Every structure is written in structure tokens, then in C-alpha cells.
Amino acid sequence: MTGFSSDARLPHSDPGSSGPRSDFRGEILQRGGEELLLEKVPTRFTTRLTAATALESLQERLNPLAVRPVAGGQLVEWQMAENGLETALTTARQDPTVRFASHVYRLVDSPQTWVYLTDQLTVQFAPDTTKDTIDALLASLGIAIENPLEGMPNTFVVRVTPAAIENPIKIANRLMALEMVLAAEPNLAIETGSLYRPTDDRYPQQWHLFHNGGASLAAGSHISAEAAWDITRGSRSVVIAVSDDGFDLNHPDLQGVGKLVAPLDLKDKDALPLPAKQGENHGTAVAGLAIGEENTTGIVGVAPGCAFLPIRTTGFIDDGAIEQLFNEAVRRGAAVIVCSWSPAANYFPLTLRQTNALTRAATTGRNGKGCVIVFSAGNANRPVSGTINETQWPKNALSGPTRWLSGFAIHPDVIAVSASTSLGTKAAYSNWGEHIAVAAPSNNAPPNMALPQVGNVPTGPPLTQYQPGRGMVTSDRTQAAGYSGDDYTNAFGGTSSSCPVVAGVAGLMLSVNPGLTARQVREILQATADKIVDRTPDPQLGLQHGTYNASGHSQWFGYGKVNAAAAVREAQRRAFAGRQLGRVVQQQNQTAQDIPDNQPNGVESSIAVATTGTVTDVQVEVSANHEFLGDVSFTLIAPNGSTVLLQGRSLGRQTELRTTYSLQTTPVLMRFIGQATQGTWRLRAVDHAPEATGRLLSWTLTLAVNG
């Protein structure tokens, strides 16, 4: 059976004991067939309220240092001074509007992992346990069945009632001491637990991707990239084109096997879109935010697995230049086109040719599904379409009622992106209006714009006070050529930063569902965006557009701040309905193998697939016996080396496994969609703990194939 810690608090330290020691039940967590040590976080507790309207009055009574929703809004986390936590928790538990209250815990072995306890448990009973026995046991503990767990016999989701004698952690430990109980686990919320996190050394500074709070960081101001990366980090089959002033293709974060696709220099008319002079730094930084490679060093982009098509522009906008840019992007296979630039003019309607060039790319590109075109909204703090009474511009560059129009931003096939800050507010410079699709994170700074006869100037009236918020960390031209003295900059910003962030999310979406049209990508981005709110008047113009109308649109944030995880999940969900399954290939390996006890490399079983094509569906049936399956994990490995964890250590005391893993039951299998079928597929079984042993008996691989 599973090996046990020597810590005195663990229940099996005494071989003769049955279940956890009663005096330590509150510090032991039953999870995934393991027993983990917990300790209380001294300044946090959570509540589950009977109604959201109760929050304000309870907040007045408790006077917390901070309050925030956790666990997808199921719970409210309260931060208190350490000497006031227990009193506040007692008060909360006595309040009739509080359904459930609990300490926040952290795992002793992973102190940065905070555990949020809900009022639910999952309990699995032995097959011969009768309903009457189950009902009587649960009633004696003050818990009630909420619903049976579909697909698992004699397994129930139960909820703690006001009659409960203990909290869910202690109840689970008490249940695990009974022979009739195979598993009992509290339902926990863990903020970062299984989320993928790159090892690139500057990634912790890239707050816009994910953060856990800190100086100048508001909760939820990131794009939830880590949860999206649990599904996909992008596919090389999805090409993101970045059009800009030049790219340092020697930068390690713009390189990788299969990364670079069909580079183009429209200015020098060759295939080397490199920066040619000092100051051409913009493109390198923009590209890093969208597609920066995951390589254990430097930064990482939103879609590190996607391919990169760099297009150096001419620096001028005319009909021919716009047509050439978008026609070449389509011809070279772009799925997403990034345009972090705008005309140096306050009023710029598109010509018919320019409009048509964008329309054609957005409707005929990508074999008729359309290229996703993403434009930055601009940095002047002006409407993308509207009139402002201008005052106090440098050199009186603009004065009086002035019309503003960004023809690119208002094009119906363009995703126009505004900027939000690390504090979850409008960036002071960000352009705005009815045509903004979504917002994305960037820095904060005074508004400015480039005017041909004046240069880059602050818009009027100039903002001189500091604008709070963090800068964007991204790639820079190598050595001393770029914005900073090394290969990275931590002060990039503007809607030039928010635009490639959204483009990267679009790349992730198309990686899990290449069948989406460009219009569907936009719809999903808007429908899944976070409704951030900023009621503070704009410091320059005194306007207030940070809330949403009846249609869910904000002039400052569009339909909200982009949420990568939610967008990718919705794209993935839609993939199931419209998949073309094509041919079906099914192969088996029926050679039984022992699973080495407590060996991290485990054992691998192979299936060689000769059929060529791409995967459109995948199912894996696994058959295994083991004395304690909670010790074992199973991983599927594709011919290209990519992996998916089919079964973690969550089987507890079960001894027989006969399970089929599909896209419906194991959505992470979407990672294999679009990959080549031909080659050797492997199933790896690993026993993670000593003593209990078992065998992998057989497995079956079923692939639906196109091509």
C-alpha cells in the first residue's frame, strides 16, 4: 500500500491505528489516494453566503483588510489582522447569512499552495454497502447527499448541513477510518494547483499572463493564461503573422523548431525582416508578447506553441501597401494577423481598396474560414470614432471641436483592442468607443500620439502626474540595440501591447478548434471576456465610460478584458459538435506488463500506427489491476512526444481499472487534435509509492483520422 510519512500527525504512523488520530484530524487532507498535511493560513478565512446581497453588511461588521471572491465566486475570502482572525471567524459562523465558514489552509509540502475548503465532500462506499446504512451514517455526521456521481457506483456528492459535527476535513478523515468507505475527499479550491507554469526565468514578472497578487496588481487583472495552457500552449499549425517595423530574429524567444514561417520584408523587398536602423524596436517586443517561445529562458508569449510569420512593413500606409500586407499574410498561411500600429492622423477613414483588403483577408483567408485580424485601438485617449473639444495641445497642434476616426479600428472585420492596467482599470492613454471589441492588459502612462509635422506629443491637456500600473515584460532587440540594455524590456506598453495579447489568445483558440471562423473567434472572445469595471473619471477628459450598457458593452473595455482560459474552453466545447471524424483506426496492445513498484519512470506499452493523416478524435481504453490504484498514474504519449495525463492518483482503494478516456471525459486530449497519426503511441504507467503492486493488462487506442 501507499508509503507513509514519519510525521506523527499522519494516521498511519502507528501501524495499529485505524484512520487519523483524532487530535490531528483537522490537519490531514484526504486527496487523490494520499493523506497530505495542512496548516492554517493565519490571516485568511472564507465564507459561503446565503445570498450575495449579504456581503456588504457582513463586511461592515467584520471590517476586513481585504475581501475577494475565490473558487469561481462560490466563496468569499476575508483577509484579517492575525490577532483578529478567530474572532471574525466566530462572528461569521454565527451570522445567519453565512452558510459555511472555514479557515484557509496551505499544504505543508507546498506552502505556496493555498487550499480553500467548501462545504462539499465526495464519498465512495464499498459496493455491498446498503442505502439504509449510507443514509444512517451520513445523518449521524450531519451531512446530506446532494447527488450521485454519474459513472461511479455508490459514490455521492454530499454537503455539510448545520447539524454537522465537524468541518469537511475532519469528517473525511473520520469516514476514511471505516471499512465501508473506499474514498472520502473534501471539495477544495486550489488557486494554482495543477495549472501549467512555464520555467522561463522572466515569466514570474509577466503579470499579464497570471499572478497571485502583489504591488500594483489587482486580483483578476491578468488573462488567466495558465488555465488556458493546461489545454493548449498553441500549435505550430496555427500561424500568427505580426506586421511591424522589424524583428530581431536572432532573439532566442523568437526562435524554435518549426517556429519561423515565410518571413517577409515589404520595405526592403526580401525575406529578412530585420530592424535596419536605431529605433526599430517595436516589432520584436510585440512579437514576444504574442508568440514568445517557451524555452526555459527569458519570457514566454501568450501562444508559445504557435508559429511566427514576421512581416516588416514599409512605414507608410497606402492602398497598395495595405493590399500587399494582407494579401501576403493570407498567401503565406496566416491564421491571425497582428497590427499594433495606426496611422499618424486623428481622422483616417479607409479607402475602398483598404476596406476590401481587410474584408477579403477576414473572409477568404484560412481556406475560407477567415484570418483573425487584430488592431490596437491607439494611445491618444480619444474615441475611435467621435468628436472632442481639444485644448492645450503642444504647439496648439489640435484645437476646438475635432473629429476622430480610426478606419482600421471601426472596420467590421477587425478586433479592436483597448488597454487595461495591472490594477484592473482603464489605461490613461487607451483609445475607446463603441467599436472596441475587447480590452487586454498593458502598462499605464499619459496619452500621446504621433503627428507628422510635430512628432510624438502628449495629447492635451497634458497629464503630468504619475499613472499607476506595471509595465509589460517582453523581448527586446539583443545586446544594446533596443529599448533597454539587455535582451528584454520591462517597460513596454500602449495598446501595442494589448493587441498581441489578444492575438495570442486567438491563436490558442484556433489550436484547439481550427474549424472556427474569424467571426466566431471574435464572438467567443467577446462572450467570455471578464466584465472589469472602472468608475473613476478619466484623469485627462473627466469622462466615465468604464461600465457596461444593456448589451454588455463598455466604451472603455469593449465586452470586457480578454480571458484566455474561458475563450479556449469555449472554443474547445464548440469543436466537439462540428468535428469531421473521417476514418477510424483502432489498435490494441494486449501484452501484460508489471508496473514497477515506486519507480518514477514506470513502464511503457507501445502501439505503432501506420495510417497517415491528422487526428480528429481520440479514445484510450485502459485495463489494469493493482493492489492500490491510488498509487498509479497513466499518461498517453503521441509520436511527436507531446503528453496527456489520462489518470492521476485519484483512484484510491480501487483495485481494478477498466476505463475509456475520451474528449468528453478527458478534455485535455484535445491537445492531440490536428497532430499526425502515424508513428508510435505510448501508454506510460507509473507507480508513485512503495509496497502495493500491479500490472498493466492491455490498452486500446482509437483514432479518428482525416487526410
Secondary structure, 3 states (H helix, E strand, C coil): CCCCCCCCCCHHHCCCCCCCCHHHHHHEEEECCEEEEEEEEEEEEEEEECCHHHHHHHHHHHCCCEEEEEHHHCEEEEECCHHHHHHHHHHHHHCCCEEEEEEEEEECCEEEEEEEEEEEEEEEECCCCCHHHHHHHHHHHCEEEEEECCCCCCEEEEEECCCCCCCHHHHHHHHHCCCCEEEEEEEEEECCCCCCCCCCCCHHHCCCCCCCCECCECCCCCCCHHHHHCCCCCCCCCEEEEEECCCCCCCHHHCCCCCECCCEECCCCECCCCCCCCCCCHHHHHHHHHHCCCCCCCCCCCCCCCEEEEEECCCCCCHHHHHHHHHHHHHCCCCEEEECCCCCCCEECCCHHHHHHHHHHHHHCCCCCCCEEEEECCCCCCECEEEEEECCCHHHCCCEEEEEEEHHHHCCCEEEEEEECCCCCECCCCCECCCCCEEEECCCCCCEEEECCCEEEECCCCCCCCCCCCCEEEECCCCCCCCCCCCEEEEECCHHHHHHHHHHHHHHHHHHCCCCCHHHHHHHHHHCCECCCCCCCCCCCCCCCCCCCCCCCECCCECCECCHHHHHHHHHHHHHHCCCCCEEEEEEECCCEEECCCEEEEEEEEEEECCCCEEEEEEEEEEEEECCHHHEEEEEECCCCCEEEEECCCCCCCCEEEEEECCCCCHHHHHHCCCECCEEEEEEEEECCCCCCEEEEEEEEEEEEEC
